[in-house]
Amino acid sequence: MTDLATTEAPAGSIALADTDDSTARLHRNLFIALAALLVVAPFVAYPVFVMKVLCFALFAIAFNLLLGYGGLLSFGHAAYFGMASYVSAYTAKQWGLTPELAILLGTAVAALLGTGFGALAIRRQGIYFAMITLALAQMVYFFSLQTPRFTGGEDGIQAVPRGKFLGLFSLADDRALYWLVAAIFLCGVLMIYRIIHSPFGQVCKAIRDNEPRAISLGYRANRYKLMVFVLSATFAGLAGATKAIVFQLASLTDVYWTMSGEVVLMTLVGGLGTVFGPIVGAAVIVAMQNYLASLGSWVLVVQGVIFVACVLLFREGIVGVIAKWIRKPL
């Protein structure tokens, strides 16, 4: 019996290691395919459309970090996305900052805003947490509406200069700007992937699945919740700041509550709790908005139908269903 036990335990460990290696290999191949797709994309599609998809995909991945891996549903992520957009646009236009500095400053402001809002919101759980985030986001919206000297009010900040990257390379051409946006997106995705698969990410998953048990093991749940909240807000701000440079515009749409709803929809359609799901979900929603624009307000009806269909037919989302079929996490 002793010999049998000693021979079977390593076999199980080897099987588990093989599974982990195969999953890591699959993810590595998917990242290589994603990088190759980013290289080809501007030559087969309109670069501005692709950049819009990348900005919203990064936004959705940031939101998924909070909801999918932290278990915290926020209805106010537009606050960080939109405020970073305003700061990036304002500093690029009024202060003449280079695009990379404007984006970094917008991201930093989103991180600070996320720290303050997160410290308040994590004091409650469930629907109360969601309502607090929505209320705080609405405060940001009304602030943006009532401070036209900074935000431009209902007109927004228009004609934002794209400037020169590092003061040397002009980003006036769409394809030149595309490579910067693609690099920001890919770096953002890789950083979030690393966070998810770090010991910190594993603790966040444990708190999501069973918070009382995680607390009993000695983990300070609120500290981890605040950290994942701030990280999510930071990456959401990075997406918003980049979007302002791409479209040369920051508007009230970026901070309105419907933007928070759109990112929830993107995440659920693509696959909640998956790495690549939000990318697919963002591509689907942005493509639908772009190609069904002739329908006017009916686009919202179509989005609603798709959302209901996803909830009823495949709750795991597009990528979640694929992951279930191949029996590997994506």
C-alpha positions as CSV (number, residue, x, y, z in Angstrom):
1,M,0.0,0.0,0.0
2,T,2.9,2.4,0.8
3,D,4.6,1.7,-2.4
4,L,1.4,2.2,-4.4
5,A,0.7,5.5,-2.7
6,T,4.2,6.8,-3.3
7,T,4.0,6.0,-7.0
8,E,0.6,7.4,-7.5
9,A,1.1,10.8,-5.9
10,P,3.9,11.9,-8.3
11,A,1.8,10.7,-11.2
12,G,-1.0,13.0,-10.2
13,S,1.4,15.8,-9.7
14,I,2.8,15.2,-13.2
15,A,-0.7,15.1,-14.7
16,L,-1.5,18.4,-13.0
17,A,1.8,19.9,-14.2
18,D,1.1,18.8,-17.8
19,T,-2.3,20.4,-17.6
20,D,-0.8,23.7,-16.4
21,D,1.9,23.5,-19.1
22,S,-0.7,22.9,-21.8
23,T,-2.8,25.8,-20.6
24,A,0.2,28.1,-20.4
25,R,1.2,27.0,-23.9
26,L,-2.3,27.7,-25.2
27,H,-2.3,31.2,-23.7
28,R,1.1,31.9,-25.1
29,N,0.0,30.9,-28.6
30,L,-3.1,33.1,-28.2
31,F,-1.0,36.1,-27.3
32,I,1.2,35.4,-30.3
33,A,-1.9,35.2,-32.5
34,L,-3.2,38.4,-30.9
35,A,0.1,40.2,-31.6
36,A,0.1,39.0,-35.2
37,L,-3.5,40.2,-35.6
38,L,-2.5,43.6,-34.3
39,V,0.2,43.8,-36.9
40,V,-2.1,42.9,-39.8
41,A,-5.3,44.8,-38.6
42,P,-4.5,48.4,-39.8
43,F,-3.8,47.1,-43.4
44,V,-7.2,45.2,-43.7
45,A,-9.5,47.5,-41.6
46,Y,-9.9,51.2,-41.0
47,P,-7.2,52.1,-38.4
48,V,-9.5,54.4,-36.4
49,F,-12.1,51.7,-36.0
50,V,-9.5,49.2,-34.9
51,M,-8.1,51.7,-32.4
52,K,-11.6,52.2,-31.0
53,V,-12.0,48.5,-30.5
54,L,-8.6,48.3,-28.7
55,C,-9.5,51.2,-26.4
56,F,-12.8,49.7,-25.4
57,A,-11.3,46.2,-25.2
58,L,-8.7,47.5,-22.7
59,F,-11.6,49.2,-20.8
60,A,-13.6,45.9,-20.7
61,I,-10.5,43.9,-19.5
62,A,-10.0,46.4,-16.7
63,F,-13.6,46.1,-15.7
64,N,-13.4,42.3,-15.9
65,L,-10.4,42.4,-13.5
66,L,-12.8,43.9,-10.9
67,L,-15.9,41.9,-11.5
68,G,-14.6,38.6,-13.0
69,Y,-11.7,38.2,-10.6
70,G,-12.5,40.4,-7.7
71,G,-16.3,39.6,-7.6
72,L,-17.2,43.3,-7.3
73,L,-19.9,44.7,-9.6
74,S,-19.3,48.4,-10.4
75,F,-21.9,50.6,-12.2
76,G,-19.6,53.6,-12.2
77,H,-16.5,52.7,-14.2
78,A,-17.3,55.5,-16.6
79,A,-16.0,57.9,-14.0
80,Y,-12.4,56.7,-14.4
81,F,-12.7,56.2,-18.1
82,G,-14.2,59.6,-18.7
83,M,-12.2,61.7,-16.2
84,A,-8.9,60.3,-17.6
85,S,-10.2,61.2,-21.0
86,Y,-10.8,64.8,-19.9
87,V,-7.5,65.1,-18.2
88,S,-5.6,63.7,-21.2
89,A,-7.4,65.9,-23.6
90,Y,-7.1,69.1,-21.5
91,T,-3.4,68.7,-20.8
92,A,-2.6,67.9,-24.4
93,K,-4.5,70.9,-25.7
94,Q,-4.1,73.5,-23.0
95,W,-0.7,72.6,-21.6
96,G,0.8,71.2,-24.8
97,L,2.0,68.0,-23.3
98,T,3.2,65.2,-25.6
99,P,0.6,62.4,-26.0
100,E,2.5,59.9,-23.8
101,L,2.6,62.4,-20.9
102,A,-1.0,63.3,-21.4
103,I,-2.0,59.7,-21.3
104,L,0.1,59.0,-18.2
105,L,-1.3,62.0,-16.4
106,G,-4.9,61.0,-17.2
107,T,-4.1,57.4,-16.0
108,A,-2.7,58.8,-12.8
109,V,-5.8,60.9,-12.1
110,A,-8.0,57.8,-12.7
111,A,-5.9,55.9,-10.2
112,L,-6.3,58.6,-7.6
113,L,-10.0,58.8,-8.2
114,G,-10.3,55.1,-7.9
115,T,-8.4,55.1,-4.6
116,G,-10.8,57.6,-3.1
117,F,-14.0,56.1,-4.5
118,G,-12.8,52.5,-3.8
119,A,-12.1,53.4,-0.1
120,L,-15.7,54.5,0.2
121,A,-17.4,51.7,-1.9
122,I,-15.7,48.6,-0.4
123,R,-17.3,49.4,3.0
124,R,-20.5,47.8,1.5
125,Q,-21.2,44.6,-0.4
126,G,-23.5,43.4,-3.2
127,I,-26.1,45.8,-4.5
128,Y,-25.1,48.5,-2.0
129,F,-21.6,48.5,-3.4
130,A,-22.9,48.8,-7.0
131,M,-25.2,51.6,-6.0
132,I,-22.4,53.5,-4.3
133,T,-20.2,53.3,-7.4
134,L,-23.1,54.5,-9.5
135,A,-23.8,57.5,-7.2
136,L,-20.1,58.4,-7.2
137,A,-19.9,58.2,-11.0
138,Q,-22.9,60.4,-11.3
139,M,-21.2,63.0,-9.1
140,V,-18.3,63.0,-11.6
141,Y,-20.8,63.4,-14.5
142,F,-22.4,66.4,-12.9
143,F,-19.0,67.9,-12.0
144,S,-18.1,67.5,-15.7
145,L,-21.3,69.2,-16.7
146,Q,-20.9,72.1,-14.4
147,T,-17.3,72.9,-15.0
148,P,-17.2,74.1,-18.7
149,R,-13.8,75.9,-18.2
150,F,-12.2,72.5,-17.7
151,T,-14.4,70.0,-19.6
152,G,-16.1,72.3,-22.2
153,G,-19.5,71.4,-20.7
154,E,-21.9,69.9,-23.3
155,D,-19.5,70.7,-26.1
156,G,-16.6,68.7,-24.6
157,I,-12.9,69.2,-25.4
158,Q,-12.6,69.2,-29.1
159,A,-9.7,69.4,-31.6
160,V,-7.3,67.7,-29.2
161,P,-3.8,67.7,-30.9
162,R,-2.3,64.3,-31.3
163,G,1.2,65.8,-31.0
164,K,4.5,64.0,-31.4
165,F,5.4,60.8,-29.5
166,L,8.4,61.6,-27.3
167,G,8.5,65.0,-29.1
168,L,10.0,63.3,-32.2
169,F,7.5,61.2,-34.1
170,S,4.3,62.8,-35.4
171,L,1.1,61.0,-34.7
172,A,-1.1,63.0,-37.1
173,D,-1.3,60.0,-39.4
174,D,-3.8,57.3,-38.3
175,R,-1.4,54.4,-38.8
176,A,1.4,56.1,-36.9
177,L,-0.9,56.6,-33.9
178,Y,-2.2,53.0,-34.3
179,W,1.2,51.5,-33.4
180,L,1.2,53.5,-30.1
181,V,-2.4,52.4,-29.3
182,A,-1.6,48.8,-30.2
183,A,1.5,48.8,-27.9
184,I,-0.5,50.4,-25.0
185,F,-3.3,47.8,-25.5
186,L,-0.9,44.8,-25.6
187,C,1.1,46.0,-22.6
188,G,-2.1,46.6,-20.7
189,V,-3.4,43.1,-21.5
190,L,-0.1,41.4,-20.5
191,M,0.0,43.4,-17.2
192,I,-3.5,42.4,-16.3
193,Y,-2.8,38.8,-17.3
194,R,0.2,38.8,-15.0
195,I,-1.9,40.3,-12.1
196,I,-4.5,37.6,-12.5
197,H,-2.0,34.8,-12.4
198,S,0.0,36.3,-9.5
199,P,-0.3,35.3,-5.9
200,F,-2.3,38.6,-5.5
201,G,-4.7,37.4,-8.2
202,Q,-5.2,34.1,-6.5
203,V,-6.1,35.7,-3.2
204,C,-8.6,37.9,-5.0
205,K,-10.2,34.8,-6.5
206,A,-10.3,33.2,-3.1
207,I,-12.0,36.3,-1.6
208,R,-14.5,36.3,-4.6
209,D,-15.4,32.7,-4.1
210,N,-15.5,32.6,-0.2
211,E,-14.7,35.8,1.6
212,P,-15.3,34.5,5.2
213,R,-13.0,31.6,4.6
214,A,-10.3,33.9,3.1
215,I,-10.6,36.2,6.2
216,S,-10.3,33.1,8.5
217,L,-7.0,32.3,6.8
218,G,-5.6,35.7,7.7
219,Y,-6.1,37.7,4.6
220,R,-7.4,41.3,4.9
221,A,-10.2,41.2,2.4
222,N,-10.9,44.9,2.3
223,R,-7.2,45.7,1.5
224,Y,-7.3,43.3,-1.5
225,K,-10.6,44.6,-2.6
226,L,-9.3,48.2,-2.6
227,M,-6.1,47.2,-4.5
228,V,-8.0,45.4,-7.2
229,F,-10.5,48.3,-7.4
230,V,-7.6,50.8,-7.9
231,L,-5.9,48.6,-10.5
232,S,-9.1,48.3,-12.4
233,A,-9.7,52.0,-12.3
234,T,-6.2,52.7,-13.4
235,F,-6.4,50.5,-16.5
236,A,-9.9,51.9,-17.3
237,G,-8.3,55.4,-17.1
238,L,-5.5,54.3,-19.4
239,A,-8.1,53.2,-22.0
240,G,-10.0,56.5,-21.6
241,A,-6.9,58.7,-21.9
242,T,-5.8,56.9,-25.0
243,K,-9.3,57.2,-26.5
244,A,-9.2,61.0,-26.1
245,I,-6.0,61.2,-28.1
246,V,-7.3,58.8,-30.8
247,F,-10.6,60.7,-31.4
248,Q,-9.2,64.1,-30.4
249,L,-12.2,64.5,-28.3
250,A,-13.4,64.2,-24.7
251,S,-17.1,64.5,-24.1
252,L,-19.9,63.9,-21.5
253,T,-20.6,60.6,-23.2
254,D,-17.4,59.3,-21.7
255,V,-18.6,59.9,-18.1
256,Y,-22.3,59.2,-18.5
257,W,-23.9,56.1,-16.9
258,T,-24.5,54.4,-20.2
259,M,-20.8,54.0,-20.7
260,S,-20.7,52.0,-17.5
261,G,-23.5,49.9,-18.8
262,E,-21.7,49.3,-22.1
263,V,-18.6,48.0,-20.5
264,V,-20.7,45.5,-18.4
265,L,-22.3,44.4,-21.6
266,M,-19.0,43.9,-23.4
267,T,-17.7,41.8,-20.5
268,L,-20.7,39.6,-20.2
269,V,-21.0,39.0,-24.0
270,G,-17.3,38.1,-24.3
271,G,-17.1,36.0,-21.2
272,L,-16.9,37.1,-17.5
273,G,-13.8,35.8,-15.7
274,T,-11.9,35.0,-18.9
275,V,-8.8,36.8,-20.1
276,F,-9.7,37.0,-23.8
277,G,-13.5,37.3,-23.4
278,P,-13.7,41.1,-22.9
279,I,-11.6,41.6,-26.1
280,V,-14.2,39.6,-28.1
281,G,-17.1,41.3,-26.4
282,A,-15.7,44.8,-27.1
283,A,-15.1,43.9,-30.7
284,V,-18.7,42.6,-31.1
285,I,-20.3,45.6,-29.4
286,V,-18.2,48.3,-31.2
287,A,-18.6,46.6,-34.5
288,M,-22.4,46.5,-34.0
289,Q,-22.5,50.2,-33.1
290,N,-20.4,51.0,-36.1
291,Y,-22.1,48.9,-38.8
292,L,-25.7,49.3,-37.4
293,A,-25.4,53.1,-36.9
294,S,-28.0,53.6,-39.7
295,L,-30.6,52.1,-37.3
296,G,-30.2,55.1,-35.0
297,S,-31.6,54.5,-31.5
298,W,-32.7,51.0,-32.5
299,V,-29.0,49.9,-31.9
300,L,-29.8,50.0,-28.2
301,V,-32.7,47.6,-28.8
302,V,-30.5,45.3,-30.7
303,Q,-27.9,45.4,-27.9
304,G,-30.6,44.6,-25.4
305,V,-31.7,41.6,-27.4
306,I,-28.2,40.3,-27.6
307,F,-27.7,40.8,-23.8
308,V,-30.9,38.9,-23.1
309,A,-29.8,36.1,-25.5
310,C,-26.4,35.8,-23.8
311,V,-28.0,35.6,-20.4
312,L,-30.5,32.9,-21.5
313,L,-28.5,30.9,-24.0
314,F,-24.9,31.0,-22.9
315,R,-24.2,32.7,-19.6
316,E,-20.5,32.0,-19.8
317,G,-20.2,34.4,-22.8
318,I,-18.7,33.7,-26.2
319,V,-15.2,32.8,-25.0
320,G,-16.6,31.2,-21.9
321,V,-18.5,28.7,-24.0
322,I,-15.5,28.0,-26.1
323,A,-13.4,27.4,-22.9
324,K,-16.1,25.0,-21.7
325,W,-16.0,23.1,-24.9
326,I,-12.2,22.7,-25.0
327,R,-12.0,22.3,-21.2
328,K,-9.3,24.9,-20.8
329,P,-9.5,28.3,-19.2
330,L,-9.3,31.2,-21.6
